[in-house]
Amino acid sequence: MDDLLAGFAAAFRLIVTLDAELIEITLLSLRVTLTAVAIACLIGLPLGAWLAVRRFRFRRTVIATLNALIGLPPVVVGLVVYLMLSRSGPFGVLDLLFTPTAMIVAQVVIVTPLVASIAHQAMRELWAEYHDLLISMGASRWQRMATLILDGRRALLTAALAGFGRAIGEVGAIMIVGGNIDGATRVLTTAIALETGRGDFALALGLGIVLIALALIVSGASHWAMRTERHGRW
C-alpha cells in the first residue's frame, strides 16, 4: 500500500512540475506508438476487408495464420528486426538500429496482425449483410472494400484502439531494437523497466500511472470523436 501511495505521489509530482524528461519520454512514446498504429491500420484494415470479400484457395489457412500471428512473442519480433537492421543484415545500410524508426518497425510487425484480424471479423459480418446489395449494384472489389471500411469505421476503431493498447505497452521488442538510450529512444515502458531494475519502485509506478492515464486519454478521445460524428456535430 505504501508503494502504491508513493507511486501516485511520484506521478503527481512529475505531472505538476512538468518534468522535462517526462515530457520528452511521453512525446516519444506517443510518436512511436501512433505512427506504428497508423501504419498497421493502413496495412491491416484493407487486408481485413480484402479477406472478407475475396474467396481464394487457402483463404482459411491465411486467416488462421493471421490469427496465430497475434500471439507473436514481442521479444522474438525484436530479435528478428534487430538481425534485419544490424550491420550484417539486409537493411543494415540504412543505419536504423537503435532509432525510433526501428522501434516503429518492430511495433508495426506486432500490431498489424491484431488490427487485421479484428478488422476481418468486423468486415465479415458486414459483408454478409451487404453482399447481395453490392453484387447487384455491380460494385468492384475495391468499391466493396471501401464501402465496408467506411460503414464499419466504428467497429474498426476498436481494432485501432486494440493495436494502440498493444503498442503503447510494448517493452521487449523496442528495448532490443531501440536500446533504451536516454534522450533518443527511451519511452515510458523502457523507462519503467529501467527504474524497476534500479530499485526505484515509486518512480517506476509513477511512470506506470502516467502510461495508463495516457492510454485512457487517447481511448477516450477516440470514442468521443466517433460519438460526435454519430450525432452529426461536425
N, C-alpha and C positions, 0 to 999 in steps of 0.2 A: 504493500500500500504506500509506503514511504517513497519507493522508487517511482511509482505512478504519479504521485503528487509532485515529486521532483521533476519528472518528465514534463508535466503540464506547466510547471513554473519555468522550466528551460525553454519550452516552446513559446510561452507568453513573453519571456524576456527577449528572445530572438526576434519575434514579430514586432514588439513595441519599439525596440531600439533600432529597427530597420537594419539589422546586421548586414553589412555589405557582402560578406561571404555567403550568407544565407540567400540573399537576393540573386547573387551570381549563380549559385548552385541550383536554385529553384528555376531560374530562367533557362538554364541549360537543360534541366530535366524536361521542362515544357517543350523547348525547341526540338530536342531529340525525339521525345515521345510523340508529339503532334505531327512532326514530319514523317516519322515511321508509320503512324496510323494512317495519315493521308495517302502515302504511297501504297500501303497494304489495302486500303479501300479502293484505290484506283485499279489495283490488280484483282482483289478478291470479290468485289461486288459484281463486276461484269462476268467474272468466272462463275460465280454462283448462279447468276441469271442464265448464262450460256448452258450450264449443266441442267438447268430446269427445263429449257425449251428444246435442247438438242438431244436427239436419240442417235446413239452410235454404238458400235461394238466395244465391249469392255467398259461401258459407261459406269456400270455398278462397281467395277474394280477401281476406276478413277475416283469415284465418290468415297468408296471405302478407304482408299489410300489417303485422300484428303482429310477424312475424319481421323484417321490414325495419326496424321502429321500434327494434329492439335496437341498431342502428348509429347512432342519433341522435347527432349531434355535440353534446357537452355544452355547448360554447360557444354554439351556436345555441339550445339549450334555455334557457340562462341569459339570452340576449338576449330571447327571446320572453317569458319570465317577467318579466324586467325591464320590458318595454314594457307588459305586462298590469298590473303592480303600481305603475308610475310614476304620478305625479300626473295625467298626461294619459291614463292607461289606464283601462279599465273598472273595475278594482278599486283604483284609487288612493286612494279614500276610506277604505279600510281601513288605510292607512299601514303596510304590511307590508314595504316595501322596506328593505333593509339591516337585517334582523332574522333571527334563527334560523328563524322561520316561513317566510320567503321561501326560505331555504336548503332547508328541508324540502320545500316545494312543488316546487322545481327537481329535487331528488333523487327525489321520487315520480314525476315525469314521466319521468325517465331510467330508473328501476329497474323500474317496473310492466311495460313490455313484455317485459323479460327474465324476470321472475318468471312472467308469464302464459304465455310461450312454452314455458319448461321445464315448467311445470305441465301444459300441454296435451299435451306429448309423453308425460309420465308417465301422465296420465289416459286418453289414447287407448289405451295398451296395456292398462290395467286394464279399460277399457270393453269392449274386445274379449274379455276373459276373463270378465267378469261380465254381459255384455249379455243373454244368454238367461235367466240366473237372475233378474235384476232385472225383466226384462219379464214373465216367467212369474209373478212374485210380485205384479205389478200396482203396482210402485213408481212414485210420481210422479216428475216430472223433478227436483224439488228433493231428493227422497229418494235418487235415483240419484246426484246430485252430492254429497250429503252422504256417501254410502257410499264413493264413490271418493276423496273427500278424506280421510276417516277411515282407510281401508285403505291409502291411498298416502301417508300422512303422512311416512314416512321418505324417500321419493323427493321429496316436496315440501320437505323440509328442505334438500335440495340446491338447490332453486330459491331458497329464502330466503337461504341462505348465498352463492349466486351474486349475489343482489341486494345483500347486505351487502358483499361484496367490491367490487362496482361502486361502491357509495355511499361506503364508507369512504375510497376512494382518489380520489374526485372533487375536482377543484380548479377547473376552468374555470367551470362554471356557478355554483358557490357563491361564487366570487370576484366574479362580476358582480353577483349579487343580494344578496350579503352584505357586500361591501365590505372584508372582512378588517380589521374595526375591533377594535383592541386592547381586550380586556375585554368585548366584546359579540358579535362574530361571527367571531373568529379561531379556526380549528380547526387540527388538525395539518397537513393538506395545504397550507393557505394560509400557515401559519407556515413550512413548509419552503420554499415558493416565495419568501416574504419574505426568509428568511435566505440563500437562494441568490442572490437579487438583491443582497443586501448584501455578498456575497463570503465570508460565514461558512460555508464548506462543512462544517466539522467539526460545527457545531451543527445545520445542515440534515440532515446524515447521521445525527446522533444522534437527531433527531426522527423521521427515516425509520425508524430501527431500532425506536423506540418504537411507531410506527404499525404496523409489521409484527408486532411482538410482540402488540399489541392485537388485530389481526385473527386471529392464531393462537390466542390465548386464547379469543376468542368462538367460533371454529370448533371448537376442542377441547371447550369446554364444551357446545356443542350436540350434538356426536357422543356425548359421554359421557352426556348426558341421554337420548338416544334408545337407547343401548346399555343403560342402566339400566332403561328402560321395557321393553325387549325381554326382559330377564332377569327381569322381574316383581318388582323390588326396591322399587317404590313405586307 
